[in-house]
């Protein structure tokens, strides 16, 4: 049992080959009772001169959120002309997006759009951007964020980033990508394993574990500059870094005193403070959003389960009781929901727990789910899994009804982690 626990926790799933590695993601809708906002998206004026399909990216983002059902309209319209909102409503659409993409003489692109509410017959405003070619995808995600927030009242996450790890041809790569898995850039490449990437609250740094010195060492990587520093390289194993909400500390798992135990260490390095005195294996710590507690995995009860303890030290409380194997906890940004990987028979699937009622709800029907991570608005979860024997990077709504398969780099995909809002 313990051997399997650490194999899954530290190294993820076994090796599989992804035939969809570089493909655009697909949105697969299952279940009933999904309430979605029907929205019309018009191909942006000048789209033929743009290297990026702005309207297509916006539509894919909104569909992936589970809150929208987009329809492509063939009418000719841009952000200036006022549409016939009565006709739009009669077409069973609640909203409409129109815009334009114009190449400029300086090599940049002028991107503009406007959003219309066909139910309230209102102009919901728009924006304009002047960007380089390389930023057209980011602008598309920002437009989707604008639309999402205007129509739901919730901040969109499409312009945020995810990190994940692949193994390809005996080399490991740490990738930073758009929230849809596209535009991936390698932050680190190594012949030795890279695991457990964890975004800092300000989105500037990534903590992770690298085996490049033939032992697990925790590094902190400055994403804009590529510079990094060693955070934990103590005797034995150094693993499972997780940032505190204020970015001043990280929780880590160290075996320097024997066994695998939880410690708190300053973000700039220094002497770790042991969190719990125990003879059990304890790992995968994550902070509650308010910083008051840490959730972690322990076998102190005989099998891997999720527990909670105050950050400043105190009693340990068991959290999960359903099933005999629950690992990889992640807490929603509002602190109300726990997502984790639960073994069901021989399968590993995501489950949600309402931390107030303690009710547990299955989320996925896949068989090899790994390392869930909440989007910063708490409305989506990213995870790695296996579908029909092929590696997949996925997002799911909390009810599991809207599942999106993301683009990803070639290789075994694992260890995803969703970054914070930009500027946070």
C-alpha positions as CSV (number, residue, x, y, z in Angstrom):
1,X,0.0,0.0,0.0
2,X,2.7,2.5,1.0
3,X,4.8,1.7,-2.1
4,X,1.8,2.4,-4.4
5,X,1.0,5.6,-2.4
6,X,4.3,7.1,-3.1
7,X,4.5,5.9,-6.7
8,X,1.3,7.7,-7.4
9,X,1.9,10.8,-5.3
10,X,5.4,11.5,-6.5
11,X,5.6,10.2,-10.0
12,X,2.1,10.2,-11.3
13,X,0.8,7.7,-13.8
14,X,2.8,5.2,-15.9
15,X,4.0,5.9,-19.4
16,X,1.5,6.3,-22.2
17,X,1.6,7.9,-25.7
18,X,-0.7,10.7,-26.6
19,X,-2.0,10.7,-30.2
20,X,-3.8,14.0,-29.6
21,X,-0.7,15.8,-28.1
22,X,-0.7,18.8,-30.4
23,X,-4.3,18.9,-31.3
24,X,-6.7,21.7,-30.3
25,X,-8.9,20.6,-27.4
26,X,-12.4,19.3,-27.8
27,X,-15.3,20.0,-25.6
28,X,-17.3,17.0,-24.6
29,X,-20.7,17.6,-23.0
30,X,-22.4,14.9,-20.9
31,X,-25.2,14.7,-18.5
32,X,-28.4,16.7,-18.3
33,X,-29.6,19.8,-16.7
34,X,-26.7,22.0,-17.8
35,X,-27.7,25.6,-17.9
36,X,-25.8,27.5,-20.5
37,X,-26.0,31.0,-22.0
38,X,-26.6,30.8,-25.8
39,X,-24.2,33.4,-27.4
40,X,-23.6,34.3,-31.0
41,X,-20.0,35.0,-32.1
42,X,-19.4,36.6,-35.4
43,X,-16.1,36.0,-37.2
44,X,-14.1,39.2,-36.7
45,X,-13.9,41.6,-39.6
46,X,-10.4,41.2,-41.1
47,X,-10.0,37.7,-39.7
48,X,-8.5,36.5,-43.0
49,X,-5.5,38.9,-42.4
50,X,-5.0,37.6,-38.8
51,X,-2.7,34.7,-38.0
52,X,-5.0,33.8,-35.1
53,X,-8.7,33.0,-35.2
54,X,-9.7,35.4,-32.5
55,X,-13.4,34.6,-32.6
56,X,-12.7,30.8,-32.6
57,X,-10.5,31.1,-29.4
58,X,-13.2,33.2,-27.7
59,X,-15.9,30.6,-28.6
60,X,-13.7,27.7,-27.4
61,X,-13.0,29.4,-24.1
62,X,-16.6,30.1,-23.4
63,X,-17.7,26.6,-24.3
64,X,-15.0,25.1,-22.1
65,X,-16.3,27.1,-19.1
66,X,-19.6,25.2,-19.1
67,X,-21.5,28.5,-18.7
68,X,-22.0,29.1,-22.5
69,X,-23.1,27.5,-25.7
70,X,-21.6,29.4,-28.6
71,X,-23.0,29.6,-32.2
72,X,-21.0,30.9,-35.1
73,X,-22.9,33.5,-37.1
74,X,-22.3,34.2,-40.8
75,X,-23.6,37.8,-40.8
76,X,-21.2,40.7,-41.7
77,X,-20.8,42.9,-38.6
78,X,-18.1,44.5,-36.6
79,X,-17.9,46.4,-33.3
80,X,-19.2,49.7,-34.8
81,X,-22.5,48.6,-36.3
82,X,-25.4,48.1,-34.0
83,X,-27.0,44.6,-34.6
84,X,-30.7,43.9,-34.7
85,X,-31.0,42.6,-31.2
86,X,-34.6,41.6,-31.6
87,X,-33.6,39.3,-34.5
88,X,-30.8,38.0,-32.4
89,X,-33.1,37.2,-29.5
90,X,-35.6,35.5,-31.9
91,X,-32.7,33.3,-33.0
92,X,-32.6,32.0,-29.4
93,X,-29.4,33.8,-28.6
94,X,-29.0,35.8,-25.4
95,X,-25.9,37.7,-26.4
96,X,-23.7,38.6,-29.3
97,X,-20.0,39.4,-29.9
98,X,-18.7,41.2,-32.9
99,X,-15.3,42.8,-33.6
100,X,-12.4,43.4,-35.9
101,X,-8.7,42.6,-36.4
102,X,-6.7,45.1,-38.4
103,X,-2.9,44.8,-39.3
104,X,-1.1,48.0,-38.7
105,X,1.9,49.5,-40.5
106,X,4.1,49.0,-37.4
107,X,3.6,45.3,-37.6
108,X,1.1,45.2,-34.8
109,X,-2.6,44.4,-34.8
110,X,-5.5,46.5,-33.7
111,X,-8.2,44.3,-32.1
112,X,-11.6,45.6,-31.1
113,X,-14.8,44.1,-30.0
114,X,-18.3,44.8,-28.6
115,X,-20.6,42.7,-26.5
116,X,-24.4,43.0,-26.8
117,X,-27.1,41.7,-24.4
118,X,-30.0,40.6,-26.6
119,X,-32.3,39.9,-23.6
120,X,-31.9,43.3,-22.0
121,X,-31.3,45.0,-25.4
122,X,-28.2,46.6,-24.0
123,X,-24.7,47.5,-25.2
124,X,-22.4,45.9,-22.6
125,X,-19.3,47.7,-23.9
126,X,-16.1,46.6,-25.5
127,X,-12.4,47.1,-25.6
128,X,-9.6,47.7,-28.0
129,X,-6.0,46.5,-28.0
130,X,-2.9,47.1,-30.1
131,X,-0.6,44.1,-29.8
132,X,2.1,42.2,-31.4
133,X,1.4,39.0,-33.3
134,X,2.6,36.9,-30.4
135,X,-0.1,38.4,-28.1
136,X,-3.1,37.8,-30.3
137,X,-4.0,34.6,-28.4
138,X,-3.7,36.4,-25.1
139,X,-6.0,39.2,-26.3
140,X,-8.5,36.6,-27.4
141,X,-8.5,35.0,-23.9
142,X,-8.9,38.5,-22.4
143,X,-11.9,39.2,-24.5
144,X,-13.4,35.9,-23.4
145,X,-12.7,36.9,-19.8
146,X,-14.5,40.2,-20.4
147,X,-17.6,38.4,-21.9
148,X,-17.6,35.8,-19.1
149,X,-17.6,38.4,-16.3
150,X,-20.1,40.7,-18.0
151,X,-22.6,37.9,-18.4
152,X,-22.0,35.9,-15.2
153,X,-20.7,38.4,-12.8
154,X,-17.7,36.1,-12.1
155,X,-14.2,36.8,-13.1
156,X,-12.9,34.8,-16.1
157,X,-9.8,32.7,-16.1
158,X,-9.0,32.3,-19.7
159,X,-6.0,34.6,-19.7
160,X,-4.4,32.7,-16.8
161,X,-1.8,30.1,-17.2
162,X,-1.2,26.5,-16.3
163,X,2.0,24.5,-15.7
164,X,2.4,20.8,-16.3
165,X,5.2,18.2,-16.9
166,X,5.8,15.9,-19.8
167,X,8.2,13.0,-20.3
168,X,9.3,12.5,-23.9
169,X,12.2,10.4,-25.2
170,X,13.8,10.0,-21.7
171,X,13.6,13.8,-21.1
172,X,11.4,15.7,-18.7
173,X,9.9,19.1,-19.6
174,X,8.2,21.7,-17.3
175,X,5.8,23.7,-19.5
176,X,4.0,26.9,-19.0
177,X,1.0,27.3,-21.2
178,X,-2.2,29.2,-21.8
179,X,-5.2,28.0,-19.9
180,X,-6.3,26.0,-22.9
181,X,-3.0,24.2,-23.1
182,X,-1.9,26.1,-26.2
183,X,1.2,28.3,-26.6
184,X,3.3,26.1,-24.3
185,X,6.8,27.3,-23.4
186,X,9.4,25.1,-21.8
187,X,10.6,26.5,-18.4
188,X,13.0,23.6,-17.7
189,X,14.2,20.5,-19.5
190,X,16.1,17.7,-17.7
191,X,17.1,14.1,-18.2
192,X,15.8,13.5,-14.6
193,X,12.2,13.7,-13.3
194,X,10.5,17.0,-12.6
195,X,7.4,16.8,-10.4
196,X,5.0,18.9,-8.3
197,X,5.0,22.3,-9.9
198,X,3.2,24.9,-7.7
199,X,2.5,28.5,-8.7
200,X,3.2,31.3,-6.3
201,X,0.3,33.6,-5.4
202,X,1.6,36.4,-7.6
203,X,2.1,34.2,-10.6
204,X,5.7,35.1,-11.0
205,X,7.4,32.0,-9.5
206,X,7.0,28.2,-9.7
207,X,8.2,25.9,-7.1
208,X,8.9,22.3,-8.2
209,X,10.9,19.2,-7.4
210,X,13.8,18.2,-9.7
211,X,15.9,15.1,-9.5
212,X,18.7,16.5,-11.6
213,X,21.2,15.9,-8.8
214,X,19.9,12.3,-8.5
215,X,17.9,13.2,-5.4
216,X,14.6,15.2,-5.0
217,X,15.4,18.9,-4.4
218,X,12.9,21.8,-4.2
219,X,13.6,24.7,-6.5
220,X,11.9,28.1,-6.9
221,X,11.9,29.3,-10.5
222,X,11.4,32.9,-11.5
223,X,9.2,32.6,-14.6
224,X,10.0,35.9,-16.4
225,X,13.8,35.7,-16.0
226,X,14.3,31.9,-15.9
227,X,16.5,32.3,-12.9
228,X,16.0,29.9,-10.0
229,X,17.2,29.1,-6.5
230,X,17.4,26.1,-4.3
231,X,14.7,26.2,-1.6
232,X,15.2,22.8,0.1
233,X,18.1,20.5,-0.3
234,X,18.3,18.8,3.0
235,X,19.5,15.2,3.8
236,X,17.1,12.7,2.3
237,X,14.0,13.6,0.2
238,X,12.7,17.2,-0.3
239,X,9.3,17.2,-2.0
240,X,5.7,18.5,-2.4
241,X,6.1,22.3,-2.3
242,X,3.0,24.3,-1.8
243,X,2.8,28.1,-1.4
244,X,1.2,29.9,1.5
245,X,-1.5,32.4,0.3
246,X,0.7,35.4,1.2
247,X,3.6,34.0,-0.7
248,X,6.0,34.3,2.3
249,X,6.3,30.5,3.1
250,X,6.0,27.1,1.5
251,X,4.9,23.8,3.0
252,X,7.2,21.0,2.0
253,X,7.7,17.3,2.8
254,X,11.1,16.5,4.1
255,X,12.7,13.2,5.3
256,X,15.7,14.8,6.9
257,X,14.6,13.7,10.4
258,X,13.6,10.3,9.3
259,X,10.3,9.4,7.6
260,X,8.3,11.8,5.4
261,X,7.1,14.8,7.5
262,X,5.6,18.2,6.9
263,X,7.6,21.4,7.4
264,X,7.1,25.1,6.8
265,X,10.0,26.9,5.2
266,X,10.5,30.7,4.3
267,X,10.1,31.4,0.6
268,X,13.6,32.9,0.5
269,X,15.0,29.8,2.2
270,X,16.1,29.2,5.8
271,X,15.5,26.7,8.6
272,X,12.3,24.7,8.2
273,X,9.8,24.5,11.0
274,X,8.3,21.1,11.6
275,X,4.6,21.1,11.5
276,X,3.6,17.8,13.0
277,X,5.4,15.2,15.1
278,X,4.4,11.8,13.7
279,X,5.8,8.4,12.7
280,X,3.4,8.2,9.7
281,X,4.1,9.1,6.1
282,X,2.7,12.6,5.5
283,X,2.9,14.5,2.3
284,X,1.1,16.6,-0.4
285,X,0.5,19.6,1.9
286,X,-1.7,22.5,0.6
287,X,-2.7,25.7,2.4
288,X,-6.3,26.7,3.0
289,X,-7.0,30.0,1.1
290,X,-7.0,32.0,4.3
291,X,-3.7,30.4,5.4
292,X,-5.2,29.1,8.7
293,X,-4.8,25.4,8.0
294,X,-2.9,22.9,5.9
295,X,-4.5,19.9,4.3
296,X,-2.3,16.9,3.6
297,X,-2.2,13.2,2.9
298,X,-1.2,10.7,5.7
299,X,-1.3,6.9,6.2
300,X,-1.5,7.4,10.0
301,X,-4.9,5.6,9.9
302,X,-3.5,2.6,7.9
303,X,-4.3,3.9,4.4
304,X,-3.8,7.2,2.6
305,X,-6.4,9.7,3.6
306,X,-6.6,13.5,3.7
307,X,-6.2,15.4,7.0
308,X,-6.1,18.9,8.2
309,X,-4.1,20.8,10.9
310,X,-3.7,24.4,11.9
311,X,-0.8,26.2,10.2
312,X,0.7,27.3,13.5
313,X,0.5,23.8,14.9
314,X,-2.3,22.0,16.8
315,X,-4.6,18.9,16.6
316,X,-4.8,16.9,13.4
317,X,-8.3,16.2,12.1
318,X,-9.2,13.5,9.5
319,X,-11.2,14.9,6.6
320,X,-11.9,12.1,4.2
321,X,-13.7,8.9,5.3
322,X,-15.3,7.6,2.0
323,X,-13.1,4.9,0.6
324,X,-9.7,3.6,1.7
325,X,-7.5,5.6,-0.6
326,X,-7.8,9.4,-1.0
327,X,-4.9,11.6,-2.1
328,X,-3.9,14.8,-3.9
329,X,-6.0,17.4,-2.1
330,X,-6.7,20.9,-3.6
331,X,-8.9,23.5,-2.0
332,X,-11.2,25.9,-3.9
333,X,-10.3,29.6,-3.7
334,X,-13.3,30.3,-1.5
335,X,-12.2,27.6,0.9
336,X,-15.5,25.7,0.7
337,X,-14.7,22.8,-1.5
338,X,-12.0,20.0,-1.5
339,X,-11.2,18.1,-4.7
340,X,-9.1,15.0,-4.4
341,X,-8.2,11.7,-6.2
342,X,-10.1,8.7,-4.8
343,X,-9.6,5.1,-5.7
344,X,-12.8,3.5,-6.7
345,X,-12.2,-0.2,-7.3
346,X,-9.1,-0.2,-9.5
347,X,-9.8,3.3,-10.9
348,X,-8.5,6.7,-9.7
349,X,-11.2,9.4,-10.1
350,X,-11.8,13.0,-8.9
351,X,-14.2,13.6,-6.1
352,X,-15.5,16.8,-4.5
353,X,-16.2,17.3,-0.8
354,X,-18.3,20.2,0.5
355,X,-16.2,21.1,3.6
356,X,-19.2,22.4,5.5
357,X,-21.6,19.4,4.9
358,X,-18.8,16.8,4.3
359,X,-20.8,15.5,1.4
360,X,-18.7,13.8,-1.2
361,X,-19.7,13.8,-4.9
362,X,-17.9,11.9,-7.7
363,X,-16.8,14.2,-10.6
364,X,-15.2,12.1,-13.3
365,X,-15.8,8.8,-14.9
366,X,-12.2,8.4,-16.1
367,X,-9.9,5.7,-14.7
368,X,-6.5,7.3,-14.0
369,X,-7.0,10.9,-12.8
370,X,-4.0,12.7,-11.3
371,X,-3.3,15.9,-9.4
372,X,-6.4,18.1,-9.7
373,X,-6.0,21.9,-9.4
374,X,-8.7,24.6,-9.2
375,X,-8.9,27.5,-11.6
376,X,-8.5,30.8,-9.7
377,X,-12.2,31.6,-9.9
378,X,-13.1,28.1,-8.5
379,X,-15.3,27.2,-11.4
380,X,-13.1,24.7,-13.3
381,X,-10.6,22.0,-12.4
382,X,-7.6,21.0,-14.4
383,X,-6.2,17.4,-14.1
384,X,-4.2,14.8,-16.0
385,X,-5.7,11.5,-16.9
386,X,-5.8,8.7,-19.4
387,X,-8.5,8.2,-22.0
388,X,-8.6,5.1,-24.2
389,X,-5.0,4.4,-23.2
390,X,-3.8,7.9,-24.2
391,X,-2.5,10.6,-21.9
392,X,-4.8,13.7,-21.7
393,X,-4.8,17.1,-20.0
394,X,-8.3,17.9,-19.1
395,X,-10.5,20.5,-17.5
396,X,-13.9,19.8,-15.9
397,X,-16.7,21.8,-14.4
398,X,-17.4,21.0,-10.8
399,X,-20.4,18.9,-11.7
400,X,-18.4,16.9,-14.3
401,X,-20.9,17.7,-17.0
402,X,-18.6,19.8,-19.2
403,X,-15.2,18.2,-19.9
404,X,-12.6,19.7,-22.2
405,X,-9.5,18.0,-23.5
406,X,-6.7,20.5,-23.7
407,X,-3.8,20.8,-26.2
408,X,-0.5,19.6,-24.8
409,X,3.1,18.9,-25.8
410,X,4.2,15.5,-26.9
411,X,4.9,12.9,-24.2
412,X,3.4,11.6,-21.0
413,X,1.4,14.5,-19.5
414,X,1.1,14.8,-15.8
415,X,1.3,17.2,-12.7
416,X,-0.9,20.1,-13.9
417,X,-1.2,23.2,-11.7
418,X,-3.4,26.2,-12.5
419,X,-1.9,29.6,-11.9
420,X,-3.4,32.6,-10.3
421,X,-5.1,35.6,-11.8
422,X,-2.6,37.9,-13.5
423,X,-1.5,40.8,-11.4
424,X,-2.6,39.0,-8.2
